[in-house]
Amino acid sequence: MPETYAARRPWWFGCVCVLACVPAFFMPFMEGMEEVRAALGKLFTYFPVYVCASALCAWLSYGRKTYVAWILIGVLALSYLSIWLLYRSYGL
């Protein structure tokens, strides 16, 4: 990848990508997540991998296709919302 694309990525978008990854690593330790883990099985185990891959793809695509990066972050936020709704229905 040419250096011109890397120069177009602002530092604040890197912070957005990192902040999008942080909650995924604390999810298994939240109280009440046992039922969600049982319902999702392996999908819950691989959720942090998906989150990191999505944030990395968003970071890499920001310089060339900015709208794709924001779509990836939006889909990532929707996946957090779906896990949270599943937690609310099973965990409480």
Buried (B, 14 or more C-beta within 10 A) or exposed (E): EEEEEEEEBEEEBEEBBEEBBEBBEEBBEEEEBEBBBEEBEEEBEEBBEEBBBBBEBBBBBBBEEBEBBBEBBEEBEEBBEEBBEBBEEBBE
